[in-house]
Amino acid sequence: MEIDPFIFRLSIFILSIFVGYYVVWSVTPSLHTPLMSVTNAISSVIIVGAIIAALAGASDNIFETSNIFGFLAIILAAVNIFGGFLVTQRMLQMYKKKKK
Amino acid sequence: MSANLSASFYLISGILFILALRGLSSPETSRQGNYFGIAGMAISIIVTFLSVGNFGPGFIYVLIFLVVGGSIGAFIAFRIPMTAMPELVAGFHSLVGLAAVFVAISAFLKPYAFNLGEVGSIKLASLIEMSLGAAIGAITFSGSIIAFLKLRGIMSGAPITFKGQHFINLLLGISIAFLIFYLCRTQSTHIFWSIVLISFLVGVLLIIPIGGADMPVVISMLNSYSGWAAAGIGFTLENTALIITGALVGSSGAILSYIMCKGMNRSFFNVILGGWGATDQISNSQSKEQKPVKNGNADDAAFLMKNASSVIIVPGYGMAVAQAQHALREMVDALKKNGVKVSYAIHPVAGRMPGHMNVLLAEANVPYDEVFELEEINNDFANCDVAYVIGANDVTNPVAKSDPQSPIYGMPVLDVEKSKSVLFVKRSLSPGYAGIDNDLFYRDNTLMLFADAKKMTEEIVKSL
């Protein structure tokens, strides 16, 4: 019997939860704020869905309702991607060691 | 681009995201980690463009919107003050949530564009995944908006509770499950919209009963939700990058919530069900008898610290409110010139989000190897001459160790009272968030400095 592709995706999902669990426990507590801002930035990879939604359908009518939702989602996700990564970078630049 | 090739690239993106989080295990590797994250994101976006392969006028619009959103994001990222980081993160979570809702709506309206079947006959599994993604996304959105308003001070941080609140939440939760079931049977657009609307309502109701100082738990929890929403959409789109990211973010937020709850010795449900100390705050302040308090000024404090050999600084949310981190750093520099050994002690729930104090100290150029977590430094208070408590309160309360009746009993606290003398900067004797009196104020070795945290610290710098 053939295995449903859903099971493969579910396996990836479950294994990723375990990877996330161990990786996040090893994050030093002083970097918990950058952790939140960077997880926020990477979860904006949902922009992938937004792009598909925006470009769906015929090219002569690109402003159907579903496309508009796609465009809106692109703006929201783009704010997050740029904002999230840049603010994380700004924070990480500030963490310095004692001058010897 | 073939589906197999693009799937492989999405897998690479997912791995880069894992490396981005892995980098945060130490400040040295963290910046490199962030670049991995950016690379992963760039790969995902480019691969999506190539696999959709539609470079018509729509593509131009996508680029325009990408640039518009990106500029807004970059502008915010450069302008935001570090003290506003908790509300920024809450605001960003709301955007992820709403984006998830929009993508789900779009997929529901035009399922064939996502290979999910035709309108009215969407695949069952996809329907469940997208409605779950939409529901969690909507809860994340409205919940984060409430958290944002509370953190920004637009809405009062006080818990809002009413009778039957938990019952209503339960009822709404059940009705969402029920509607998803009916959506699968009927594929009705109305039901889909109802699920989204009810979820918005649930998000609001979930967050309003939670008070200001519990925000670290709320933000971490919403962080987790935004991940699960992304994963839900990832299953709908059959996209590996999104599934991996959703799982990572979801578990990251869950771990942070757990750490925050442990820092307060409370169960997750106790926090979520809300309203800690909101009721007995009044009775406590009335029954407070006038106990003697030693009151000092900046000169006393400067004298004490100058003659100390070691000083531990205990910052809290009050330091963030007063923006006192730069003044504090000047004070520490002056002390170091006098040969005083200075370190910082951070309680896990100090501030309004995980790691809040660390970021503020880093902003003020405090080297991170002078900053210690509770377990690392708690034994050092006994050998320390002066503890300088600036803007912290409940996390120093010795009652948590001695009085089983106290609501904060069992919460891990900093053993500030063990140091030879304690300098406590505070505007008044009012109780902290937990609504209980801090026993530390009345100890013989405590000197209260009644002033704004920033002004007092600046005055101490002057008299040093």
HADDOCK unambig.tbl for C-alpha pairs under 7 A between the chains (distance, minus, plus):
assign (segid A and resid 12 and name CA) (segid B and resid 244 and name CA) 6.89 0.50 0.50
assign (segid A and resid 13 and name CA) (segid B and resid 243 and name CA) 5.85 0.50 0.50
assign (segid A and resid 13 and name CA) (segid B and resid 244 and name CA) 5.95 0.50 0.50
assign (segid A and resid 13 and name CA) (segid B and resid 247 and name CA) 6.02 0.50 0.50
assign (segid A and resid 16 and name CA) (segid B and resid 244 and name CA) 5.54 0.50 0.50
assign (segid A and resid 16 and name CA) (segid B and resid 247 and name CA) 5.62 0.50 0.50
assign (segid A and resid 16 and name CA) (segid B and resid 248 and name CA) 6.22 0.50 0.50
assign (segid A and resid 17 and name CA) (segid B and resid 247 and name CA) 4.88 0.50 0.50
assign (segid A and resid 17 and name CA) (segid B and resid 248 and name CA) 5.78 0.50 0.50
assign (segid A and resid 17 and name CA) (segid B and resid 251 and name CA) 5.94 0.50 0.50
assign (segid A and resid 20 and name CA) (segid B and resid 247 and name CA) 6.95 0.50 0.50
assign (segid A and resid 20 and name CA) (segid B and resid 248 and name CA) 4.50 0.50 0.50
assign (segid A and resid 20 and name CA) (segid B and resid 251 and name CA) 5.85 0.50 0.50
assign (segid A and resid 20 and name CA) (segid B and resid 252 and name CA) 6.36 0.50 0.50
assign (segid A and resid 21 and name CA) (segid B and resid 251 and name CA) 5.85 0.50 0.50
assign (segid A and resid 21 and name CA) (segid B and resid 252 and name CA) 6.72 0.50 0.50
assign (segid A and resid 23 and name CA) (segid B and resid 21 and name CA) 6.75 0.50 0.50
assign (segid A and resid 23 and name CA) (segid B and resid 22 and name CA) 5.68 0.50 0.50
assign (segid A and resid 24 and name CA) (segid B and resid 21 and name CA) 6.97 0.50 0.50
assign (segid A and resid 24 and name CA) (segid B and resid 252 and name CA) 5.75 0.50 0.50
assign (segid A and resid 26 and name CA) (segid B and resid 25 and name CA) 5.53 0.50 0.50
assign (segid A and resid 27 and name CA) (segid B and resid 24 and name CA) 5.35 0.50 0.50
assign (segid A and resid 27 and name CA) (segid B and resid 25 and name CA) 4.01 0.50 0.50
assign (segid A and resid 28 and name CA) (segid B and resid 24 and name CA) 6.89 0.50 0.50
assign (segid A and resid 28 and name CA) (segid B and resid 25 and name CA) 5.14 0.50 0.50
assign (segid A and resid 28 and name CA) (segid B and resid 26 and name CA) 6.20 0.50 0.50
assign (segid A and resid 29 and name CA) (segid B and resid 355 and name CA) 6.33 0.50 0.50
assign (segid A and resid 30 and name CA) (segid B and resid 355 and name CA) 5.28 0.50 0.50
assign (segid A and resid 30 and name CA) (segid B and resid 358 and name CA) 5.41 0.50 0.50
assign (segid A and resid 31 and name CA) (segid B and resid 24 and name CA) 6.59 0.50 0.50
assign (segid A and resid 31 and name CA) (segid B and resid 355 and name CA) 6.12 0.50 0.50
assign (segid A and resid 32 and name CA) (segid B and resid 354 and name CA) 5.39 0.50 0.50
assign (segid A and resid 32 and name CA) (segid B and resid 355 and name CA) 4.76 0.50 0.50
assign (segid A and resid 33 and name CA) (segid B and resid 354 and name CA) 5.71 0.50 0.50
assign (segid A and resid 33 and name CA) (segid B and resid 355 and name CA) 4.92 0.50 0.50
assign (segid A and resid 33 and name CA) (segid B and resid 356 and name CA) 6.13 0.50 0.50
assign (segid A and resid 37 and name CA) (segid B and resid 89 and name CA) 6.23 0.50 0.50
assign (segid A and resid 39 and name CA) (segid B and resid 249 and name CA) 5.55 0.50 0.50
assign (segid A and resid 40 and name CA) (segid B and resid 92 and name CA) 6.92 0.50 0.50
assign (segid A and resid 40 and name CA) (segid B and resid 93 and name CA) 6.51 0.50 0.50
assign (segid A and resid 42 and name CA) (segid B and resid 17 and name CA) 6.93 0.50 0.50
assign (segid A and resid 42 and name CA) (segid B and resid 37 and name CA) 6.84 0.50 0.50
assign (segid A and resid 42 and name CA) (segid B and resid 245 and name CA) 6.72 0.50 0.50
assign (segid A and resid 43 and name CA) (segid B and resid 227 and name CA) 6.23 0.50 0.50
assign (segid A and resid 43 and name CA) (segid B and resid 230 and name CA) 6.45 0.50 0.50
assign (segid A and resid 43 and name CA) (segid B and resid 245 and name CA) 5.96 0.50 0.50
assign (segid A and resid 43 and name CA) (segid B and resid 246 and name CA) 6.35 0.50 0.50
assign (segid A and resid 43 and name CA) (segid B and resid 249 and name CA) 6.80 0.50 0.50
assign (segid A and resid 44 and name CA) (segid B and resid 96 and name CA) 6.08 0.50 0.50
assign (segid A and resid 45 and name CA) (segid B and resid 41 and name CA) 6.44 0.50 0.50
assign (segid A and resid 45 and name CA) (segid B and resid 242 and name CA) 6.26 0.50 0.50
assign (segid A and resid 46 and name CA) (segid B and resid 100 and name CA) 6.88 0.50 0.50
assign (segid A and resid 46 and name CA) (segid B and resid 230 and name CA) 6.23 0.50 0.50
assign (segid A and resid 46 and name CA) (segid B and resid 242 and name CA) 6.42 0.50 0.50
assign (segid A and resid 48 and name CA) (segid B and resid 44 and name CA) 6.94 0.50 0.50
assign (segid A and resid 48 and name CA) (segid B and resid 45 and name CA) 6.21 0.50 0.50
assign (segid A and resid 48 and name CA) (segid B and resid 48 and name CA) 6.13 0.50 0.50
assign (segid A and resid 49 and name CA) (segid B and resid 103 and name CA) 6.07 0.50 0.50
assign (segid A and resid 49 and name CA) (segid B and resid 237 and name CA) 6.93 0.50 0.50
assign (segid A and resid 50 and name CA) (segid B and resid 103 and name CA) 5.61 0.50 0.50
assign (segid A and resid 52 and name CA) (segid B and resid 52 and name CA) 6.75 0.50 0.50
assign (segid A and resid 53 and name CA) (segid B and resid 103 and name CA) 6.70 0.50 0.50
assign (segid A and resid 53 and name CA) (segid B and resid 106 and name CA) 6.01 0.50 0.50
assign (segid A and resid 53 and name CA) (segid B and resid 107 and name CA) 6.92 0.50 0.50
assign (segid A and resid 55 and name CA) (segid B and resid 54 and name CA) 6.77 0.50 0.50
assign (segid A and resid 55 and name CA) (segid B and resid 58 and name CA) 5.92 0.50 0.50
assign (segid A and resid 55 and name CA) (segid B and resid 59 and name CA) 6.95 0.50 0.50
assign (segid A and resid 56 and name CA) (segid B and resid 113 and name CA) 5.32 0.50 0.50
assign (segid A and resid 57 and name CA) (segid B and resid 113 and name CA) 6.60 0.50 0.50
assign (segid A and resid 59 and name CA) (segid B and resid 56 and name CA) 6.26 0.50 0.50
assign (segid A and resid 59 and name CA) (segid B and resid 57 and name CA) 6.88 0.50 0.50
assign (segid A and resid 59 and name CA) (segid B and resid 58 and name CA) 6.66 0.50 0.50
assign (segid A and resid 62 and name CA) (segid B and resid 58 and name CA) 5.97 0.50 0.50
assign (segid A and resid 66 and name CA) (segid B and resid 106 and name CA) 4.42 0.50 0.50
assign (segid A and resid 66 and name CA) (segid B and resid 109 and name CA) 5.98 0.50 0.50
assign (segid A and resid 66 and name CA) (segid B and resid 110 and name CA) 6.49 0.50 0.50
assign (segid A and resid 67 and name CA) (segid B and resid 106 and name CA) 6.98 0.50 0.50
assign (segid A and resid 69 and name CA) (segid B and resid 102 and name CA) 5.33 0.50 0.50
assign (segid A and resid 69 and name CA) (segid B and resid 103 and name CA) 6.84 0.50 0.50
assign (segid A and resid 69 and name CA) (segid B and resid 106 and name CA) 6.00 0.50 0.50
assign (segid A and resid 70 and name CA) (segid B and resid 102 and name CA) 6.63 0.50 0.50
assign (segid A and resid 70 and name CA) (segid B and resid 103 and name CA) 6.16 0.50 0.50
assign (segid A and resid 70 and name CA) (segid B and resid 106 and name CA) 6.53 0.50 0.50
assign (segid A and resid 71 and name CA) (segid B and resid 62 and name CA) 6.75 0.50 0.50
assign (segid A and resid 71 and name CA) (segid B and resid 65 and name CA) 6.86 0.50 0.50
assign (segid A and resid 73 and name CA) (segid B and resid 99 and name CA) 4.49 0.50 0.50
assign (segid A and resid 73 and name CA) (segid B and resid 102 and name CA) 5.85 0.50 0.50
assign (segid A and resid 73 and name CA) (segid B and resid 103 and name CA) 6.65 0.50 0.50
assign (segid A and resid 74 and name CA) (segid B and resid 65 and name CA) 6.58 0.50 0.50
assign (segid A and resid 74 and name CA) (segid B and resid 66 and name CA) 6.27 0.50 0.50
assign (segid A and resid 75 and name CA) (segid B and resid 65 and name CA) 5.55 0.50 0.50
assign (segid A and resid 75 and name CA) (segid B and resid 66 and name CA) 5.94 0.50 0.50
assign (segid A and resid 75 and name CA) (segid B and resid 68 and name CA) 6.90 0.50 0.50
assign (segid A and resid 75 and name CA) (segid B and resid 69 and name CA) 4.46 0.50 0.50
assign (segid A and resid 76 and name CA) (segid B and resid 69 and name CA) 6.46 0.50 0.50
assign (segid A and resid 76 and name CA) (segid B and resid 95 and name CA) 5.57 0.50 0.50
assign (segid A and resid 76 and name CA) (segid B and resid 99 and name CA) 6.08 0.50 0.50
assign (segid A and resid 77 and name CA) (segid B and resid 95 and name CA) 6.87 0.50 0.50
assign (segid A and resid 77 and name CA) (segid B and resid 96 and name CA) 6.37 0.50 0.50
assign (segid A and resid 77 and name CA) (segid B and resid 99 and name CA) 6.38 0.50 0.50
assign (segid A and resid 78 and name CA) (segid B and resid 66 and name CA) 5.65 0.50 0.50
assign (segid A and resid 78 and name CA) (segid B and resid 69 and name CA) 4.77 0.50 0.50
assign (segid A and resid 78 and name CA) (segid B and resid 70 and name CA) 4.91 0.50 0.50
assign (segid A and resid 79 and name CA) (segid B and resid 69 and name CA) 4.52 0.50 0.50
assign (segid A and resid 79 and name CA) (segid B and resid 70 and name CA) 4.97 0.50 0.50
assign (segid A and resid 79 and name CA) (segid B and resid 72 and name CA) 5.88 0.50 0.50
assign (segid A and resid 79 and name CA) (segid B and resid 73 and name CA) 4.01 0.50 0.50
assign (segid A and resid 80 and name CA) (segid B and resid 73 and name CA) 6.19 0.50 0.50
assign (segid A and resid 80 and name CA) (segid B and resid 92 and name CA) 6.01 0.50 0.50
assign (segid A and resid 82 and name CA) (segid B and resid 70 and name CA) 5.23 0.50 0.50
assign (segid A and resid 82 and name CA) (segid B and resid 73 and name CA) 5.18 0.50 0.50
assign (segid A and resid 82 and name CA) (segid B and resid 74 and name CA) 5.49 0.50 0.50
assign (segid A and resid 83 and name CA) (segid B and resid 73 and name CA) 3.91 0.50 0.50
assign (segid A and resid 83 and name CA) (segid B and resid 74 and name CA) 4.98 0.50 0.50
assign (segid A and resid 83 and name CA) (segid B and resid 76 and name CA) 6.42 0.50 0.50
assign (segid A and resid 83 and name CA) (segid B and resid 77 and name CA) 4.95 0.50 0.50
assign (segid A and resid 86 and name CA) (segid B and resid 74 and name CA) 6.61 0.50 0.50
assign (segid A and resid 86 and name CA) (segid B and resid 77 and name CA) 5.88 0.50 0.50
assign (segid A and resid 87 and name CA) (segid B and resid 77 and name CA) 4.75 0.50 0.50
assign (segid A and resid 87 and name CA) (segid B and resid 78 and name CA) 6.90 0.50 0.50
assign (segid A and resid 89 and name CA) (segid B and resid 31 and name CA) 6.73 0.50 0.50
assign (segid A and resid 89 and name CA) (segid B and resid 34 and name CA) 6.88 0.50 0.50
assign (segid A and resid 91 and name CA) (segid B and resid 359 and name CA) 6.88 0.50 0.50
assign (segid A and resid 92 and name CA) (segid B and resid 30 and name CA) 6.88 0.50 0.50
assign (segid A and resid 92 and name CA) (segid B and resid 31 and name CA) 6.19 0.50 0.50
assign (segid A and resid 94 and name CA) (segid B and resid 362 and name CA) 5.35 0.50 0.50
assign (segid A and resid 94 and name CA) (segid B and resid 363 and name CA) 5.63 0.50 0.50
assign (segid A and resid 94 and name CA) (segid B and resid 365 and name CA) 6.83 0.50 0.50
assign (segid A and resid 95 and name CA) (segid B and resid 27 and name CA) 6.46 0.50 0.50
assign (segid A and resid 95 and name CA) (segid B and resid 362 and name CA) 5.28 0.50 0.50
assign (segid A and resid 95 and name CA) (segid B and resid 367 and name CA) 6.81 0.50 0.50
assign (segid A and resid 95 and name CA) (segid B and resid 368 and name CA) 6.22 0.50 0.50
assign (segid A and resid 96 and name CA) (segid B and resid 367 and name CA) 5.14 0.50 0.50
assign (segid A and resid 96 and name CA) (segid B and resid 368 and name CA) 6.13 0.50 0.50
assign (segid A and resid 97 and name CA) (segid B and resid 367 and name CA) 4.76 0.50 0.50
assign (segid A and resid 97 and name CA) (segid B and resid 368 and name CA) 5.83 0.50 0.50
assign (segid A and resid 97 and name CA) (segid B and resid 369 and name CA) 6.22 0.50 0.50
assign (segid A and resid 98 and name CA) (segid B and resid 367 and name CA) 4.91 0.50 0.50
assign (segid A and resid 98 and name CA) (segid B and resid 369 and name CA) 6.70 0.50 0.50
